[in-house]
Amino acid sequence: MPVTTLLSCKRQDWLSSYNMGVRHVFRHMPFTPEQLHQLAWDVEDYPVFINFISALRVISSNDTKMRAEVRIKYKMLRESFITDVLRNEKTLEISVVLVKGPFRKLENHWRFHQLSDGSTLVEFWVDFTFSLPLMANFFAAKQIRAEQSILEAFERRAKQLFASPTIDSNLDETVQKEIFELQTIHKHG
């Protein structure tokens, strides 16, 4: 059973009532940080395993930065947006910032923390504010489920792409302590 922790760091945005807040999600996965970092960087593959991403087009790309247009589809809702995706292979971090789309603000960050047993604590941080109240109201009740769905999709995809992990799924006391310490250190940003 994967360890998932959701930390809501809601903050009031006095400029807009459509702020969905800052969300911080941690999830333990039995894969190496390098494997998961590469999986998160491979955005062109997202429509294959993330249900609500119907299409993705890389507009420009190099080893550390890309610009991508994402099309999402959920029930009757259809939207697209453009983001810049930045990669730091040394720190195993990926950052995403909005260029254009239905958001006033969109930022998210991935961090991949190596644990002593070779597994990874995935840290996913997102902050977004919709420009339109209709979209904010629509997504407000679905935000936590969407975050969980994305991480579950990443873990399923990792299982498909990478050799069966030799990492024990039962967390020993040392790894549990590492997870707790990383969550405590990083939960505020």
N, C-alpha and C positions, 0 to 999 in steps of 0.2 A: 504494500500500500504506500503510494508516494506521500511524502510529507509536504503539505501545502499550507502556507500561512498567508493570510490576507491582512494587511495593515492599512486601514483607511486613515489618511492624513488630510481629510477634508479641510479646506480653508475657504473662507468667504472671499469672493471676488466682487468688490463693491462696484466695479465697472459693468458687470454683467451678471444677470441671474441665470445664465446658461452654463456656468462652470460646473463640470462634472467632478471636479476635485482632483487631488493628487492621489494616486493609488500605488501601493507598493505590494508586490506579490513575490513570495519566495517559494521555490519548489525544488525538492531534492530529486535528482535524476541519476540513474546508474550508468552514465556515459561520461567520457572525458570532457573537460571544459573546451578543449580544442575542437572536438567533434561538434559540440553544441554551438560553439561560436561560428563555425563554418555553416552549419545548418541555418542559423539566424541570418547570416550574411547572404545566403543563396535565395534572395527574394523572388527571383523568377520562378522558383518552385512553389511558392506560397499557394497559388490557385489549385495546385494538386492536392493539398492536404488541409487547407483552412477553408471551411465551407462557405463563409460569406465573402471571400475574395473571389470574384468571378473572373478577373483578368488583372495582369500586371505587366507593365511595359517599362523596361529600363531605357531611359532617355539618354543618359550618358553614364560612363563608369570608368574608374581606374582602380588601383589596388586598395585605396583607402576611402574612396568616396563614390557614391553613385546618386543619381537623381532618377526617381521612379514614379510612374503614374499608376495608381492603384484604383481599381474599380471594385466597389462592393455591391452586393445584392443580398437583401434580406426581405423576404416576403415581397411586398410591393415597392419597397424602397430601393432606389438605384442612385448611387452617388459615385463621384470620382474625386481624387485629390492627388496632389504631387508633393513628394517629400524628398529631402536630402537625407541620405543614409551615410553615416560616418563610421569607419571601422578602425579600431586600435588593436592590432594583433598582439602587442606586448602586454597590454592590460586585460585583454580578452573582453573588450567592451564594444558595444554598438550603440550609436545614438541616432535618433530619427527626429527631424524637425520639419515642420510644415513649410511648404513653399506657396501652395495655392489649394484652396478647397473650401468645403462647407464649415470649416472651423475658424474660430477667431484665434485659437491657439491649439497646437498639437505638438507634443514632445514625448518621446519615450526613450528609455535606455535599457539595455540588457547588460548584465554583468554575469560572468561565469566564474564562480569561486571553486577552486580545486579543494577537495577534502582529502584527508589522510588515506582513505581507502581507494582513492583514484576516481571516485564519483564526483558529482558536481552539485553545488547549490546554485540554482539559477535565480537571479534577481531580476525582476521586471518592474520597471517604474514607468508610470504613464500619467500625463497631465494634459487634459484637453478641455476646451471650451467651444461649444457650438455657437455659430453666428445666428442660427435660427432657433426660436423657441420650440417649434414643432419637433425638430430633430432632438433637441435636449430632452423634451418630455418623452419621446419615443424610446430613447436609449437609457434614460435614468434607471428604469427598473431592470434593465438587461446588462448593465455594466459589469457587475461582479461575475455573472455567468459567462459573459463574453471573454473576460480575462482568463477564467478557468478553462474555457473552451480552447483558447489559443494555446495555453500551456499543455493541455491534454493532446492537442493536435501535434505540437512539436514533439512530445514524448512518443506518440504513435509513429511519427515519421522517423524519428531516431531509431526506433526498434526495427523499422523496415530497412533503413540504410546501413546501419552499423551492425557488426557482428554481435551476437548475443553477449551481453556484458558478463564478465566473469566476477563482477562485483556482487557481493552478497546483498540481497535486498533487505535483510534484517540489519538494521543500523546498530552498530555496537555503541557503547557508552561514549567513546572518544569522539566518534562522528556526530552523535547527538549533541555533544557539548560544542563541537565546532559550529554546527548549524545554529545553535542558540546564540553563540558569540557573534557570528557573522550577521544574524538578523538584528541583534542588539546594536551593533556598530553601524549598520547601514540603513536602519529603518527610517532615519530622518534625512536621507538624501545622499 
